[in-house]
Amino acid sequence: MNVNARIVIIGCGISGISAAHRLLNSGFHDVRILEATTRSGGRIKTSSLGNIIVELGANWIHGPCEENPVFCLARKYRLLDPEALNPENQTVDIGGHLPWIPSVLTSSGQKLNAEDLYAAREMLAELLDECSVFQSEGGEPCTSVGEFIRSEVQQRVAEKWKATDAAARSLRMCMMSTVLKRECCYNGTHSLDEVGLGAFGLYKTLPGLDCTFPGGYEGLIKSLMSELPSGLVTYNQPVHCVHWNSSEKRENPVVVECADGERITADHVIVTVSLGYLKKHHSTLFHPPLPLHKLHSIQRLGFGTNNKIFVEFDSAWWDPDCDIICLLWEDEDTLVDQVPDVPRSWIKKLFGFSVLKPTERYGHVLCGWIAGHESEYMETLSEQEVSHAITQLIRRFTGNPTITPRRILRSQWFHDPWTLGSYSYPGKGCSVQDLENMMEPLPTKGSQSQPFQVLFAGEATHPSYYSTVHGAVLTGWREADRLISHYSSISPYESAKS
Ligand code: 6YU
């Protein structure tokens, strides 16, 4: 196929790059990418702490198996450690959560028995599994995951932990709060009260033990970019407005207006900006405005913040076999996943630290995880203020007043003007229809105008793998395939001419 149609892709994150790859490999040669920033990769962003490689954005290949396009690409480009390629690794089903060895520290400087953590974690895991069934069965008893958990917990605690004494029970409840905060990070939400119960089960996991890129996730971006023609991407080129469905008769139906005033004509535009960007800028980004049903879905879907704070030490103060250090506040036995006074207590939302392994590669580095408005507030503080808060926190929870981090590095996704948060989740009242509306191209079916003028890709447009890199790749390929099949259904003469 040799197609002359002019395609503009907005955004050079993994979904935009995937769409460009597929189109260029299928005979489209007039393709360009407009990227607002100076770099490719978007939310795949590798950085360094001294000479240690750290990921400010995506970390893992979730579910590395044959069905996962990111795993297949990473294997093709030889970006993985040999153990990640072990076929056994690809069959383990972890249901989205890594089987980490925890260590539990309390706000009075005690180290807890992990048994208490397991009991709380098991009860919450059971409740979250139950949350998933409403998607297929309907009839959900309340609107959010948070409400459902709170309404069930009291009764189950009374039944299942009746033989446990009051003090141990209270500790388990505190542990439950810590696990809820971790769930907020995983879902990229401020609170589970904002996650829709009916749509919670839409997210699907793939089998395989999550793995990382030893040389950094951006190695994937570099490998993909090396196969694209140079000059394909225009950097520092934010798009201001997409003019579509014009009544004017013109050769190319879409005009992309850039922030610097440049106007680029196109037959099709693939929009890959984040859901956060769409929520904030949809009214100026599209002319005419988006149809109401699409707009309502953009509003109903959630887009929250999950940030990381990397902390380096001269030596390890944690157990060598521990993968995750969970922090338990002893005054939180009433199920908390958000803190009341954000400026004073934002640090309480940080549920704990994962340990970067192996030590030979990462030295003594921990990664703190914090979600929600507390995380957004953390972004406004200076690095020194964050470092001070982290130092105080660790000293308190270890009971060791001398521990001092060597340096820290944190992500600031909410204040990144081209992302405005971390990733999407199904908000309250969401359904599968909202995800379908997200991916629907414009003009919509049945319209008299030229079809597929504006297409939508990006993680938030995948019906079951939203919030992930593999979801984003698949949406880029999906929209490229939409155009490929459109042009292969019209005659070769027309496709060469158009
Ligand atoms: C994964 C992981 N992971 C941690 C953190 C973050 C994310 N994800 P992009 O934004 O990349 O590209 C758009 C481009 O558009 C960008 O370059 C912009 O500059 C540009 N742009 C914007 N406006 C423009 C304009 N006007 N003009 C021109 N250009 C413009 N995913 O698989 N494994 O470990 C993590 C993690 C802190 C922030 C992640 C992870 C998410 C991925 O990073 C993300 O989906 C993709 O990179 C997005 O690519 P894209 O192309 O769509 O957009 C119920 C239930 C829910 C369960 N949820 C499960 C959660 C699982 C996710 N786990 C995440 C965990 C981590 C640690």
Residues whose N, C-alpha, C, O or C-beta is under 5 A from the ligand:
A	BS01	6YU	I10 G11 C12 G13 I14 S15 G16 L34 E35 A36 T37 G41 G42 R43 I44 L56 G57 A58 N59 W60 H62 Y186 N187 F200 Y203 Q237 P238 V239 T272 V273 S274 Y277 N306 W413 W418 G421 S422 Y423 G458 E459 Y466 S467 T468 V469 H470 A472
